[in-house]
Amino acid sequence: MQIFVADHPLITHKLSVLRNKHTPQPTFKQLIEEIMTLLAYEATRDVRVTEITIETPVATTTGVELTRPTPLVVPILRAGLGMLEGMIRLVPTAEVGFLGMVRDEETLEPTTYAERLPKDLSGRQCFVLDPMLATGGSLAAAVEFLFERGADDVTAICVLGTPQGVETLERVVGDRRVRLVLGALDEGLNEQAFIVPGLGDAGDRLYGTPH
C-alpha cells in the first residue's frame, strides 16, 4: 500500500481552521471541500488516461483523456458526502457511487447498511472518500467491498488519519493496489476512538446533527 501525507502550507493552514472548535458549520463545510480538491490533485496522479489526437487553432497535436469507464468516486455516508463536491470539481466526468457504513460504538466494528454501486467493478479505478481514518475499520471494509465487486485499483482519501488506522488498512488490503492520501497523520486515538488532536466528529460538524 502506498501512503501519501500532504505537506503543503495551504492544506496545513486550512486544517488549522478546520480543527478549531469555534469554526462555524458553513466555514467547516467549505474548508472540507477545499482541502478535498487539494488532496484530489495528488490522489489522481495515476488516474488512467488514453492518448488522443486534437486540433488546436494552430496545429494538430497529441493529448490525453480519461480512460473509459471513467473513475468511480465513492463517498462513505454520511461524512464522506462533505468531500464529494471537492472531488467532482476536479474530475467532473467521474461516476459516483455510495456506501453507507456505520460503526458500533461498543465493539467499533463497521457494518454496511446501504450501497449504490455498479454490480461489476472489473477494471475500475475507485476513489473512496472518508474524512477520518480513525480505527481504520470502516475504510478497510469499504475498500474490501470494492475489491469484492471486481475493482483492481483503489485510492482512499482522508482529511485526517492515525497510525492505528493506517496499520489496519495495510493489514486488510495486503499486496493489492491501494493508495492512501491523507491531509495529515495525527497522534492517535483516545478512549472513545476519536482522533487526537483531530477535529471532533466530522459528520456532526458538517451537518449539525448527531449521527
mmCIF file of the C-alpha atoms, coordinates in Angstrom:
data_MODEL
# 
_entry.id   MODEL 
# 
loop_
_atom_site.group_PDB 
_atom_site.id 
_atom_site.type_symbol 
_atom_site.label_atom_id 
_atom_site.label_alt_id 
_atom_site.label_comp_id 
_atom_site.label_asym_id 
_atom_site.label_entity_id 
_atom_site.label_seq_id 
_atom_site.pdbx_PDB_ins_code 
_atom_site.Cartn_x 
_atom_site.Cartn_y 
_atom_site.Cartn_z 
_atom_site.occupancy 
_atom_site.B_iso_or_equiv 
_atom_site.pdbx_formal_charge 
_atom_site.auth_seq_id 
_atom_site.auth_comp_id 
_atom_site.auth_asym_id 
_atom_site.auth_atom_id 
_atom_site.pdbx_PDB_model_num 
ATOM 1   C CA . MET A 1 1   ? 0.000   0.000  0.000   1.00 0.00 ? 1   MET A CA 1 
ATOM 2   C CA . GLN A 1 2   ? 1.296   3.446  -0.927  1.00 0.00 ? 2   GLN A CA 1 
ATOM 3   C CA . ILE A 1 3   ? 0.835   6.246  1.608   1.00 0.00 ? 3   ILE A CA 1 
ATOM 4   C CA . PHE A 1 4   ? 0.985   9.960  0.861   1.00 0.00 ? 4   PHE A CA 1 
ATOM 5   C CA . VAL A 1 5   ? 0.698   12.565 3.631   1.00 0.00 ? 5   VAL A CA 1 
ATOM 6   C CA . ALA A 1 6   ? 0.226   16.075 2.273   1.00 0.00 ? 6   ALA A CA 1 
ATOM 7   C CA . ASP A 1 7   ? 2.908   18.565 3.179   1.00 0.00 ? 7   ASP A CA 1 
ATOM 8   C CA . HIS A 1 8   ? 1.615   21.825 1.798   1.00 0.00 ? 8   HIS A CA 1 
ATOM 9   C CA . PRO A 1 9   ? 1.194   25.132 3.660   1.00 0.00 ? 9   PRO A CA 1 
ATOM 10  C CA . LEU A 1 10  ? -2.263  25.760 2.179   1.00 0.00 ? 10  LEU A CA 1 
ATOM 11  C CA . ILE A 1 11  ? -3.540  22.402 3.431   1.00 0.00 ? 11  ILE A CA 1 
ATOM 12  C CA . THR A 1 12  ? -1.930  22.907 6.846   1.00 0.00 ? 12  THR A CA 1 
ATOM 13  C CA . HIS A 1 13  ? -3.479  26.371 7.134   1.00 0.00 ? 13  HIS A CA 1 
ATOM 14  C CA . LYS A 1 14  ? -6.943  25.134 6.175   1.00 0.00 ? 14  LYS A CA 1 
ATOM 15  C CA . LEU A 1 15  ? -6.626  22.185 8.565   1.00 0.00 ? 15  LEU A CA 1 
ATOM 16  C CA . SER A 1 16  ? -5.771  24.561 11.409  1.00 0.00 ? 16  SER A CA 1 
ATOM 17  C CA . VAL A 1 17  ? -9.015  26.470 10.846  1.00 0.00 ? 17  VAL A CA 1 
ATOM 18  C CA . LEU A 1 18  ? -10.917 23.198 10.391  1.00 0.00 ? 18  LEU A CA 1 
ATOM 19  C CA . ARG A 1 19  ? -9.685  21.841 13.732  1.00 0.00 ? 19  ARG A CA 1 
ATOM 20  C CA . ASN A 1 20  ? -10.752 24.937 15.668  1.00 0.00 ? 20  ASN A CA 1 
ATOM 21  C CA . LYS A 1 21  ? -13.904 24.112 17.644  1.00 0.00 ? 21  LYS A CA 1 
ATOM 22  C CA . HIS A 1 22  ? -15.159 27.682 17.129  1.00 0.00 ? 22  HIS A CA 1 
ATOM 23  C CA . THR A 1 23  ? -15.163 27.410 13.318  1.00 0.00 ? 23  THR A CA 1 
ATOM 24  C CA . PRO A 1 24  ? -18.820 27.741 12.205  1.00 0.00 ? 24  PRO A CA 1 
ATOM 25  C CA . GLN A 1 25  ? -20.560 24.999 10.260  1.00 0.00 ? 25  GLN A CA 1 
ATOM 26  C CA . PRO A 1 26  ? -20.673 26.785 6.859   1.00 0.00 ? 26  PRO A CA 1 
ATOM 27  C CA . THR A 1 27  ? -16.944 27.533 7.034   1.00 0.00 ? 27  THR A CA 1 
ATOM 28  C CA . PHE A 1 28  ? -16.201 23.959 8.122   1.00 0.00 ? 28  PHE A CA 1 
ATOM 29  C CA . LYS A 1 29  ? -18.100 22.581 5.139   1.00 0.00 ? 29  LYS A CA 1 
ATOM 30  C CA . GLN A 1 30  ? -16.355 24.919 2.708   1.00 0.00 ? 30  GLN A CA 1 
ATOM 31  C CA . LEU A 1 31  ? -12.935 24.004 4.101   1.00 0.00 ? 31  LEU A CA 1 
ATOM 32  C CA . ILE A 1 32  ? -13.619 20.266 3.756   1.00 0.00 ? 32  ILE A CA 1 
ATOM 33  C CA . GLU A 1 33  ? -14.429 20.823 0.075   1.00 0.00 ? 33  GLU A CA 1 
ATOM 34  C CA . GLU A 1 34  ? -11.326 22.978 -0.480  1.00 0.00 ? 34  GLU A CA 1 
ATOM 35  C CA . ILE A 1 35  ? -9.000  20.503 1.250   1.00 0.00 ? 35  ILE A CA 1 
ATOM 36  C CA . MET A 1 36  ? -10.567 17.672 -0.745  1.00 0.00 ? 36  MET A CA 1 
ATOM 37  C CA . THR A 1 37  ? -9.802  19.422 -4.027  1.00 0.00 ? 37  THR A CA 1 
ATOM 38  C CA . LEU A 1 38  ? -6.178  19.921 -2.982  1.00 0.00 ? 38  LEU A CA 1 
ATOM 39  C CA . LEU A 1 39  ? -5.873  16.262 -1.937  1.00 0.00 ? 39  LEU A CA 1 
ATOM 40  C CA . ALA A 1 40  ? -7.615  15.112 -5.118  1.00 0.00 ? 40  ALA A CA 1 
ATOM 41  C CA . TYR A 1 41  ? -4.822  16.646 -7.173  1.00 0.00 ? 41  TYR A CA 1 
ATOM 42  C CA . GLU A 1 42  ? -2.361  14.210 -5.569  1.00 0.00 ? 42  GLU A CA 1 
ATOM 43  C CA . ALA A 1 43  ? -4.822  11.313 -5.433  1.00 0.00 ? 43  ALA A CA 1 
ATOM 44  C CA . THR A 1 44  ? -5.433  11.415 -9.182  1.00 0.00 ? 44  THR A CA 1 
ATOM 45  C CA . ARG A 1 45  ? -1.749  11.491 -10.119 1.00 0.00 ? 45  ARG A CA 1 
ATOM 46  C CA . ASP A 1 46  ? -2.024  7.931  -11.516 1.00 0.00 ? 46  ASP A CA 1 
ATOM 47  C CA . VAL A 1 47  ? -5.509  8.226  -12.986 1.00 0.00 ? 47  VAL A CA 1 
ATOM 48  C CA . ARG A 1 48  ? -5.757  6.225  -16.209 1.00 0.00 ? 48  ARG A CA 1 
ATOM 49  C CA . VAL A 1 49  ? -5.714  8.191  -19.449 1.00 0.00 ? 49  VAL A CA 1 
ATOM 50  C CA . THR A 1 50  ? -5.860  7.380  -23.160 1.00 0.00 ? 50  THR A CA 1 
ATOM 51  C CA . GLU A 1 51  ? -3.874  9.204  -25.813 1.00 0.00 ? 51  GLU A CA 1 
ATOM 52  C CA . ILE A 1 52  ? -5.952  11.200 -28.315 1.00 0.00 ? 52  ILE A CA 1 
ATOM 53  C CA . THR A 1 53  ? -5.326  13.479 -31.276 1.00 0.00 ? 53  THR A CA 1 
ATOM 54  C CA . ILE A 1 54  ? -6.700  17.013 -31.093 1.00 0.00 ? 54  ILE A CA 1 
ATOM 55  C CA . GLU A 1 55  ? -6.655  20.097 -33.286 1.00 0.00 ? 55  GLU A CA 1 
ATOM 56  C CA . THR A 1 56  ? -5.692  23.412 -31.765 1.00 0.00 ? 56  THR A CA 1 
ATOM 57  C CA . PRO A 1 57  ? -6.357  26.694 -33.616 1.00 0.00 ? 57  PRO A CA 1 
ATOM 58  C CA . VAL A 1 58  ? -2.762  26.400 -34.843 1.00 0.00 ? 58  VAL A CA 1 
ATOM 59  C CA . ALA A 1 59  ? -1.895  22.723 -35.373 1.00 0.00 ? 59  ALA A CA 1 
ATOM 60  C CA . THR A 1 60  ? -2.689  19.083 -34.710 1.00 0.00 ? 60  THR A CA 1 
ATOM 61  C CA . THR A 1 61  ? -1.211  17.653 -31.524 1.00 0.00 ? 61  THR A CA 1 
ATOM 62  C CA . THR A 1 62  ? -1.454  14.755 -29.118 1.00 0.00 ? 62  THR A CA 1 
ATOM 63  C CA . GLY A 1 63  ? -3.266  14.928 -25.775 1.00 0.00 ? 63  GLY A CA 1 
ATOM 64  C CA . VAL A 1 64  ? -4.990  12.602 -23.338 1.00 0.00 ? 64  VAL A CA 1 
ATOM 65  C CA . GLU A 1 65  ? -8.467  11.997 -21.972 1.00 0.00 ? 65  GLU A CA 1 
ATOM 66  C CA . LEU A 1 66  ? -9.680  9.937  -19.028 1.00 0.00 ? 66  LEU A CA 1 
ATOM 67  C CA . THR A 1 67  ? -9.919  6.273  -19.933 1.00 0.00 ? 67  THR A CA 1 
ATOM 68  C CA . ARG A 1 68  ? -13.417 4.795  -20.036 1.00 0.00 ? 68  ARG A CA 1 
ATOM 69  C CA . PRO A 1 69  ? -15.029 3.683  -17.899 1.00 0.00 ? 69  PRO A CA 1 
ATOM 70  C CA . THR A 1 70  ? -14.169 6.850  -16.019 1.00 0.00 ? 70  THR A CA 1 
ATOM 71  C CA . PRO A 1 71  ? -13.135 6.704  -12.334 1.00 0.00 ? 71  PRO A CA 1 
ATOM 72  C CA . LEU A 1 72  ? -15.735 5.796  -9.728  1.00 0.00 ? 72  LEU A CA 1 
ATOM 73  C CA . VAL A 1 73  ? -15.907 8.117  -6.716  1.00 0.00 ? 73  VAL A CA 1 
ATOM 74  C CA . VAL A 1 74  ? -17.372 6.518  -3.576  1.00 0.00 ? 74  VAL A CA 1 
ATOM 75  C CA . PRO A 1 75  ? -18.083 8.740  -0.554  1.00 0.00 ? 75  PRO A CA 1 
ATOM 76  C CA . ILE A 1 76  ? -18.755 6.811  2.655   1.00 0.00 ? 76  ILE A CA 1 
ATOM 77  C CA . LEU A 1 77  ? -22.019 8.061  4.143   1.00 0.00 ? 77  LEU A CA 1 
ATOM 78  C CA . ARG A 1 78  ? -22.590 10.341 5.769   1.00 0.00 ? 78  ARG A CA 1 
ATOM 79  C CA . ALA A 1 79  ? -19.459 12.407 6.392   1.00 0.00 ? 79  ALA A CA 1 
ATOM 80  C CA . GLY A 1 80  ? -17.890 11.446 3.064   1.00 0.00 ? 80  GLY A CA 1 
ATOM 81  C CA . LEU A 1 81  ? -20.623 13.404 1.291   1.00 0.00 ? 81  LEU A CA 1 
ATOM 82  C CA . GLY A 1 82  ? -18.971 16.597 2.504   1.00 0.00 ? 82  GLY A CA 1 
ATOM 83  C CA . MET A 1 83  ? -15.907 15.716 0.412   1.00 0.00 ? 83  MET A CA 1 
ATOM 84  C CA . LEU A 1 84  ? -17.765 14.825 -2.779  1.00 0.00 ? 84  LEU A CA 1 
ATOM 85  C CA . GLU A 1 85  ? -18.138 18.310 -4.273  1.00 0.00 ? 85  GLU A CA 1 
ATOM 86  C CA . GLY A 1 86  ? -14.429 18.979 -3.823  1.00 0.00 ? 86  GLY A CA 1 
ATOM 87  C CA . MET A 1 87  ? -13.583 15.797 -5.740  1.00 0.00 ? 87  MET A CA 1 
ATOM 88  C CA . ILE A 1 88  ? -16.135 16.282 -8.529  1.00 0.00 ? 88  ILE A CA 1 
ATOM 89  C CA . ARG A 1 89  ? -14.901 19.823 -9.039  1.00 0.00 ? 89  ARG A CA 1 
ATOM 90  C CA . LEU A 1 90  ? -11.599 18.320 -10.181 1.00 0.00 ? 90  LEU A CA 1 
ATOM 91  C CA . VAL A 1 91  ? -12.997 15.250 -12.001 1.00 0.00 ? 91  VAL A CA 1 
ATOM 92  C CA . PRO A 1 92  ? -16.476 16.269 -13.207 1.00 0.00 ? 92  PRO A CA 1 
ATOM 93  C CA . THR A 1 93  ? -16.866 13.275 -15.543 1.00 0.00 ? 93  THR A CA 1 
ATOM 94  C CA . ALA A 1 94  ? -16.342 10.714 -12.778 1.00 0.00 ? 94  ALA A CA 1 
ATOM 95  C CA . GLU A 1 95  ? -19.164 8.332  -11.890 1.00 0.00 ? 95  GLU A CA 1 
ATOM 96  C CA . VAL A 1 96  ? -20.415 8.478  -8.292  1.00 0.00 ? 96  VAL A CA 1 
ATOM 97  C CA . GLY A 1 97  ? -21.467 5.572  -6.085  1.00 0.00 ? 97  GLY A CA 1 
ATOM 98  C CA . PHE A 1 98  ? -22.328 5.460  -2.384  1.00 0.00 ? 98  PHE A CA 1 
ATOM 99  C CA . LEU A 1 99  ? -21.544 3.235  0.590   1.00 0.00 ? 99  LEU A CA 1 
ATOM 100 C CA . GLY A 1 100 ? -23.301 3.567  3.936   1.00 0.00 ? 100 GLY A CA 1 
ATOM 101 C CA . MET A 1 101 ? -21.061 2.400  6.777   1.00 0.00 ? 101 MET A CA 1 
ATOM 102 C CA . VAL A 1 102 ? -21.824 2.590  10.483  1.00 0.00 ? 102 VAL A CA 1 
ATOM 103 C CA . ARG A 1 103 ? -19.538 1.780  13.406  1.00 0.00 ? 103 ARG A CA 1 
ATOM 104 C CA . ASP A 1 104 ? -20.838 0.033  16.524  1.00 0.00 ? 104 ASP A CA 1 
ATOM 105 C CA . GLU A 1 105 ? -19.957 2.394  19.381  1.00 0.00 ? 105 GLU A CA 1 
ATOM 106 C CA . GLU A 1 106 ? -19.137 -0.509 21.728  1.00 0.00 ? 106 GLU A CA 1 
ATOM 107 C CA . THR A 1 107 ? -17.336 -3.008 19.504  1.00 0.00 ? 107 THR A CA 1 
ATOM 108 C CA . LEU A 1 108 ? -16.093 -0.378 16.992  1.00 0.00 ? 108 LEU A CA 1 
ATOM 109 C CA . GLU A 1 109 ? -16.848 -2.901 14.231  1.00 0.00 ? 109 GLU A CA 1 
ATOM 110 C CA . PRO A 1 110 ? -18.231 -1.484 10.948  1.00 0.00 ? 110 PRO A CA 1 
ATOM 111 C CA . THR A 1 111 ? -21.304 -2.729 9.109   1.00 0.00 ? 111 THR A CA 1 
ATOM 112 C CA . THR A 1 112 ? -22.655 -1.786 5.675   1.00 0.00 ? 112 THR A CA 1 
ATOM 113 C CA . TYR A 1 113 ? -26.244 -0.537 5.798   1.00 0.00 ? 113 TYR A CA 1 
ATOM 114 C CA . ALA A 1 114 ? -26.593 0.841  2.257   1.00 0.00 ? 114 ALA A CA 1 
ATOM 115 C CA . GLU A 1 115 ? -24.852 0.742  -1.110  1.00 0.00 ? 115 GLU A CA 1 
ATOM 116 C CA . ARG A 1 116 ? -25.437 2.199  -4.543  1.00 0.00 ? 116 ARG A CA 1 
ATOM 117 C CA . LEU A 1 117 ? -22.680 0.888  -6.791  1.00 0.00 ? 117 LEU A CA 1 
ATOM 118 C CA . PRO A 1 118 ? -22.310 -0.866 -10.138 1.00 0.00 ? 118 PRO A CA 1 
ATOM 119 C CA . LYS A 1 119 ? -22.561 -4.638 -9.689  1.00 0.00 ? 119 LYS A CA 1 
ATOM 120 C CA . ASP A 1 120 ? -19.370 -5.218 -11.654 1.00 0.00 ? 120 ASP A CA 1 
ATOM 121 C CA . LEU A 1 121 ? -16.334 -3.020 -10.989 1.00 0.00 ? 121 LEU A CA 1 
ATOM 122 C CA . SER A 1 122 ? -13.895 -5.105 -13.025 1.00 0.00 ? 122 SER A CA 1 
ATOM 123 C CA . GLY A 1 123 ? -11.059 -2.941 -14.254 1.00 0.00 ? 123 GLY A CA 1 
ATOM 124 C CA . ARG A 1 124 ? -12.338 0.184  -12.494 1.00 0.00 ? 124 ARG A CA 1 
ATOM 125 C CA . GLN A 1 125 ? -10.272 2.739  -10.642 1.00 0.00 ? 125 GLN A CA 1 
ATOM 126 C CA . CYS A 1 126 ? -12.123 3.725  -7.461  1.00 0.00 ? 126 CYS A CA 1 
ATOM 127 C CA . PHE A 1 127 ? -11.644 6.702  -5.148  1.00 0.00 ? 127 PHE A CA 1 
ATOM 128 C CA . VAL A 1 128 ? -13.069 6.309  -1.628  1.00 0.00 ? 128 VAL A CA 1 
ATOM 129 C CA . LEU A 1 129 ? -13.817 9.465  0.372   1.00 0.00 ? 129 LEU A CA 1 
ATOM 130 C CA . ASP A 1 130 ? -13.918 9.431  4.173   1.00 0.00 ? 130 ASP A CA 1 
ATOM 131 C CA . PRO A 1 131 ? -12.806 12.436 6.264   1.00 0.00 ? 131 PRO A CA 1 
ATOM 132 C CA . MET A 1 132 ? -11.500 10.453 9.233   1.00 0.00 ? 132 MET A CA 1 
ATOM 133 C CA . LEU A 1 133 ? -9.282  7.359  9.256   1.00 0.00 ? 133 LEU A CA 1 
ATOM 134 C CA . ALA A 1 134 ? -9.587  6.556  12.966  1.00 0.00 ? 134 ALA A CA 1 
ATOM 135 C CA . THR A 1 135 ? -9.513  2.831  13.801  1.00 0.00 ? 135 THR A CA 1 
ATOM 136 C CA . GLY A 1 136 ? -9.481  2.043  10.083  1.00 0.00 ? 136 GLY A CA 1 
ATOM 137 C CA . GLY A 1 137 ? -12.301 -0.475 10.315  1.00 0.00 ? 137 GLY A CA 1 
ATOM 138 C CA . SER A 1 138 ? -14.875 1.355  8.184   1.00 0.00 ? 138 SER A CA 1 
ATOM 139 C CA . LEU A 1 139 ? -12.446 2.376  5.461   1.00 0.00 ? 139 LEU A CA 1 
ATOM 140 C CA . ALA A 1 140 ? -10.899 -1.098 5.308   1.00 0.00 ? 140 ALA A CA 1 
ATOM 141 C CA . ALA A 1 141 ? -14.372 -2.646 4.986   1.00 0.00 ? 141 ALA A CA 1 
ATOM 142 C CA . ALA A 1 142 ? -15.261 -0.200 2.202   1.00 0.00 ? 142 ALA A CA 1 
ATOM 143 C CA . VAL A 1 143 ? -12.072 -0.970 0.286   1.00 0.00 ? 143 VAL A CA 1 
ATOM 144 C CA . GLU A 1 144 ? -12.672 -4.693 0.717   1.00 0.00 ? 144 GLU A CA 1 
ATOM 145 C CA . PHE A 1 145 ? -16.243 -4.241 -0.568  1.00 0.00 ? 145 PHE A CA 1 
ATOM 146 C CA . LEU A 1 146 ? -14.958 -2.598 -3.763  1.00 0.00 ? 146 LEU A CA 1 
ATOM 147 C CA . PHE A 1 147 ? -12.385 -5.319 -4.395  1.00 0.00 ? 147 PHE A CA 1 
ATOM 148 C CA . GLU A 1 148 ? -15.077 -7.965 -3.947  1.00 0.00 ? 148 GLU A CA 1 
ATOM 149 C CA . ARG A 1 149 ? -17.028 -6.193 -6.722  1.00 0.00 ? 149 ARG A CA 1 
ATOM 150 C CA . GLY A 1 150 ? -14.028 -6.502 -9.017  1.00 0.00 ? 150 GLY A CA 1 
ATOM 151 C CA . ALA A 1 151 ? -12.139 -3.214 -8.591  1.00 0.00 ? 151 ALA A CA 1 
ATOM 152 C CA . ASP A 1 152 ? -8.407  -3.565 -9.149  1.00 0.00 ? 152 ASP A CA 1 
ATOM 153 C CA . ASP A 1 153 ? -7.175  -0.110 -8.101  1.00 0.00 ? 153 ASP A CA 1 
ATOM 154 C CA . VAL A 1 154 ? -8.472  1.805  -5.061  1.00 0.00 ? 154 VAL A CA 1 
ATOM 155 C CA . THR A 1 155 ? -7.346  5.171  -3.712  1.00 0.00 ? 155 THR A CA 1 
ATOM 156 C CA . ALA A 1 156 ? -8.615  6.216  -0.289  1.00 0.00 ? 156 ALA A CA 1 
ATOM 157 C CA . ILE A 1 157 ? -8.659  9.940  0.527   1.00 0.00 ? 157 ILE A CA 1 
ATOM 158 C CA . CYS A 1 158 ? -8.972  11.143 4.128   1.00 0.00 ? 158 CYS A CA 1 
ATOM 159 C CA . VAL A 1 159 ? -8.570  14.550 5.715   1.00 0.00 ? 159 VAL A CA 1 
ATOM 160 C CA . LEU A 1 160 ? -7.034  13.073 8.865   1.00 0.00 ? 160 LEU A CA 1 
ATOM 161 C CA . GLY A 1 161 ? -5.603  9.670  9.759   1.00 0.00 ? 161 GLY A CA 1 
ATOM 162 C CA . THR A 1 162 ? -3.943  7.837  12.635  1.00 0.00 ? 162 THR A CA 1 
ATOM 163 C CA . PRO A 1 163 ? -1.121  5.283  12.811  1.00 0.00 ? 163 PRO A CA 1 
ATOM 164 C CA . GLN A 1 164 ? -3.680  2.728  14.079  1.00 0.00 ? 164 GLN A CA 1 
ATOM 165 C CA . GLY A 1 165 ? -5.929  3.341  11.096  1.00 0.00 ? 165 GLY A CA 1 
ATOM 166 C CA . VAL A 1 166 ? -3.064  3.075  8.632   1.00 0.00 ? 166 VAL A CA 1 
ATOM 167 C CA . GLU A 1 167 ? -1.956  -0.203 10.232  1.00 0.00 ? 167 GLU A CA 1 
ATOM 168 C CA . THR A 1 168 ? -5.465  -1.657 9.997   1.00 0.00 ? 168 THR A CA 1 
ATOM 169 C CA . LEU A 1 169 ? -5.819  -0.683 6.353   1.00 0.00 ? 169 LEU A CA 1 
ATOM 170 C CA . GLU A 1 170 ? -2.408  -2.113 5.472   1.00 0.00 ? 170 GLU A CA 1 
ATOM 171 C CA . ARG A 1 171 ? -3.256  -5.405 7.175   1.00 0.00 ? 171 ARG A CA 1 
ATOM 172 C CA . VAL A 1 172 ? -6.587  -5.785 5.371   1.00 0.00 ? 172 VAL A CA 1 
ATOM 173 C CA . VAL A 1 173 ? -5.537  -4.792 1.844   1.00 0.00 ? 173 VAL A CA 1 
ATOM 174 C CA . GLY A 1 174 ? -2.339  -6.843 1.799   1.00 0.00 ? 174 GLY A CA 1 
ATOM 175 C CA . ASP A 1 175 ? -0.495  -6.578 -1.509  1.00 0.00 ? 175 ASP A CA 1 
ATOM 176 C CA . ARG A 1 176 ? -3.448  -5.272 -3.524  1.00 0.00 ? 176 ARG A CA 1 
ATOM 177 C CA . ARG A 1 177 ? -3.162  -1.981 -5.386  1.00 0.00 ? 177 ARG A CA 1 
ATOM 178 C CA . VAL A 1 178 ? -4.230  0.599  -2.796  1.00 0.00 ? 178 VAL A CA 1 
ATOM 179 C CA . ARG A 1 179 ? -3.089  4.169  -2.261  1.00 0.00 ? 179 ARG A CA 1 
ATOM 180 C CA . LEU A 1 180 ? -3.876  6.226  0.841   1.00 0.00 ? 180 LEU A CA 1 
ATOM 181 C CA . VAL A 1 181 ? -3.839  10.028 0.628   1.00 0.00 ? 181 VAL A CA 1 
ATOM 182 C CA . LEU A 1 182 ? -4.007  11.963 3.913   1.00 0.00 ? 182 LEU A CA 1 
ATOM 183 C CA . GLY A 1 183 ? -4.238  15.641 4.744   1.00 0.00 ? 183 GLY A CA 1 
ATOM 184 C CA . ALA A 1 184 ? -2.383  14.930 7.995   1.00 0.00 ? 184 ALA A CA 1 
ATOM 185 C CA . LEU A 1 185 ? -1.356  11.987 10.162  1.00 0.00 ? 185 LEU A CA 1 
ATOM 186 C CA . ASP A 1 186 ? -2.391  12.707 13.769  1.00 0.00 ? 186 ASP A CA 1 
ATOM 187 C CA . GLU A 1 187 ? -1.076  11.301 17.045  1.00 0.00 ? 187 GLU A CA 1 
ATOM 188 C CA . GLY A 1 188 ? -3.610  8.535  17.633  1.00 0.00 ? 188 GLY A CA 1 
ATOM 189 C CA . LEU A 1 189 ? -6.926  7.719  19.304  1.00 0.00 ? 189 LEU A CA 1 
ATOM 190 C CA . ASN A 1 190 ? -8.437  8.463  22.701  1.00 0.00 ? 190 ASN A CA 1 
ATOM 191 C CA . GLU A 1 191 ? -10.536 6.063  24.803  1.00 0.00 ? 191 GLU A CA 1 
ATOM 192 C CA . GLN A 1 192 ? -13.628 6.786  22.682  1.00 0.00 ? 192 GLN A CA 1 
ATOM 193 C CA . ALA A 1 193 ? -11.691 6.077  19.447  1.00 0.00 ? 193 ALA A CA 1 
ATOM 194 C CA . PHE A 1 194 ? -11.732 9.751  18.435  1.00 0.00 ? 194 PHE A CA 1 
ATOM 195 C CA . ILE A 1 195 ? -8.694  11.098 16.607  1.00 0.00 ? 195 ILE A CA 1 
ATOM 196 C CA . VAL A 1 196 ? -6.327  13.213 18.746  1.00 0.00 ? 196 VAL A CA 1 
ATOM 197 C CA . PRO A 1 197 ? -5.902  16.144 18.283  1.00 0.00 ? 197 PRO A CA 1 
ATOM 198 C CA . GLY A 1 198 ? -8.386  15.608 15.447  1.00 0.00 ? 198 GLY A CA 1 
ATOM 199 C CA . LEU A 1 199 ? -11.320 17.893 14.746  1.00 0.00 ? 199 LEU A CA 1 
ATOM 200 C CA . GLY A 1 200 ? -14.193 16.164 16.557  1.00 0.00 ? 200 GLY A CA 1 
ATOM 201 C CA . ASP A 1 201 ? -16.977 14.327 14.735  1.00 0.00 ? 201 ASP A CA 1 
ATOM 202 C CA . ALA A 1 202 ? -16.758 15.347 11.076  1.00 0.00 ? 202 ALA A CA 1 
ATOM 203 C CA . GLY A 1 203 ? -20.365 14.360 10.332  1.00 0.00 ? 203 GLY A CA 1 
ATOM 204 C CA . ASP A 1 204 ? -21.750 16.365 13.226  1.00 0.00 ? 204 ASP A CA 1 
ATOM 205 C CA . ARG A 1 205 ? -19.688 19.423 12.324  1.00 0.00 ? 205 ARG A CA 1 
ATOM 206 C CA . LEU A 1 206 ? -20.682 19.177 8.657   1.00 0.00 ? 206 LEU A CA 1 
ATOM 207 C CA . TYR A 1 207 ? -24.407 18.708 9.172   1.00 0.00 ? 207 TYR A CA 1 
ATOM 208 C CA . GLY A 1 208 ? -25.027 19.984 12.676  1.00 0.00 ? 208 GLY A CA 1 
ATOM 209 C CA . THR A 1 209 ? -26.869 16.885 13.906  1.00 0.00 ? 209 THR A CA 1 
ATOM 210 C CA . PRO A 1 210 ? -25.676 13.831 15.860  1.00 0.00 ? 210 PRO A CA 1 
ATOM 211 C CA . HIS A 1 211 ? -25.383 10.565 13.892  1.00 0.00 ? 211 HIS A CA 1 
# 
